[in-house]
């Protein structure tokens, strides 16, 4: 009978170690998620040009503080403000950008590239898209 109790106790001990090891594996680190996947202006008319100042909201959906190390804009996109302090798990932040569009037919295609402290995916991109057309 004692050997049966020892066997069950040993199994429970091994199970608890395995469970603890599994919980450690579930850590995600910092995880940046944008509130919206991208910003789509859709079709806009030359005589109704959209506002080209945007605030891009994001949150840290991971389990460690998120630290942005670099935020870059392409194609004439200027980054006017981004958080320099750590974003704690569950907290939100905002990246403010500004760009200009000429009042002529064109495709809108801008990208904001964010580098942060996630080992698995340290770079994420936010896209700004749309189409400027002449009114018929």
HUTA-V454454 format. One record per residue. N is the residue number from 1. RES is the residue in one small letter. D_LAST is the distance of its C-alpha to the last C-alpha in Angstrom with 2 decimals. Layout:
<<N	RES	D_LAST> <N	RES	D_LAST>>
This chain:
<<1	x	90.30> <2	x	89.81> <3	x	88.11> <4	x	85.63> <5	x	84.76> <6	x	84.47> <7	x	82.21> <8	x	79.88> <9	x	79.94> <10	x	79.09> <11	x	76.17> <12	x	74.86> <13	x	75.22> <14	x	73.35> <15	x	70.60> <16	x	70.19> <17	x	69.97> <18	x	67.37> <19	x	65.36> <20	x	65.48> <21	x	64.49> <22	x	61.55> <23	x	60.40> <24	x	60.49> <25	x	58.29> <26	x	55.63> <27	x	54.83> <28	x	51.27> <29	x	51.42> <30	x	48.39> <31	x	45.12> <32	x	41.75> <33	x	39.10> <34	x	35.67> <35	x	34.64> <36	x	31.32> <37	x	31.10> <38	x	28.01> <39	x	25.16> <40	x	21.80> <41	x	18.81> <42	x	16.68> <43	x	12.94> <44	x	12.19> <45	x	9.49> <46	x	10.75> <47	x	11.31> <48	x	13.25> <49	x	15.55> <50	x	18.24> <51	x	21.95> <52	x	23.53> <53	x	27.04> <54	x	28.25> <55	x	31.61> <56	x	32.45> <57	x	35.17> <58	x	37.83> <59	x	41.30> <60	x	44.53> <61	x	45.26> <62	x	48.30> <63	x	51.91> <64	x	52.42> <65	x	50.88> <66	x	47.60> <67	x	47.52> <68	x	44.44> <69	x	45.64> <70	x	42.39> <71	x	38.70> <72	x	36.37> <73	x	32.68> <74	x	30.97> <75	x	28.21> <76	x	28.68> <77	x	29.27> <78	x	32.11> <79	x	34.51> <80	x	35.58> <81	x	38.03> <82	x	39.73> <83	x	42.99> <84	x	46.10> <85	x	48.49> <86	x	49.15> <87	x	47.12> <88	x	49.72> <89	x	49.33> <90	x	47.14> <91	x	45.78> <92	x	42.21> <93	x	40.67> <94	x	37.44> <95	x	35.88> <96	x	33.70> <97	x	31.14> <98	x	28.74> <99	x	26.23> <100	x	23.53> <101	x	19.99> <102	x	18.52> <103	x	15.22> <104	x	13.61> <105	x	12.22> <106	x	15.38> <107	x	17.39> <108	x	19.51> <109	x	23.05> <110	x	25.99> <111	x	29.49> <112	x	32.35> <113	x	35.71> <114	x	38.65> <115	x	42.25> <116	x	44.87> <117	x	48.37> <118	x	47.87> <119	x	50.05> <120	x	48.33> <121	x	44.70> <122	x	44.78> <123	x	41.12> <124	x	38.05> <125	x	34.37> <126	x	31.53> <127	x	28.00> <128	x	24.78> <129	x	21.66> <130	x	17.92> <131	x	14.66> <132	x	12.52> <133	x	8.93> <134	x	6.28> <135	x	3.80> <136	x	0.00>>
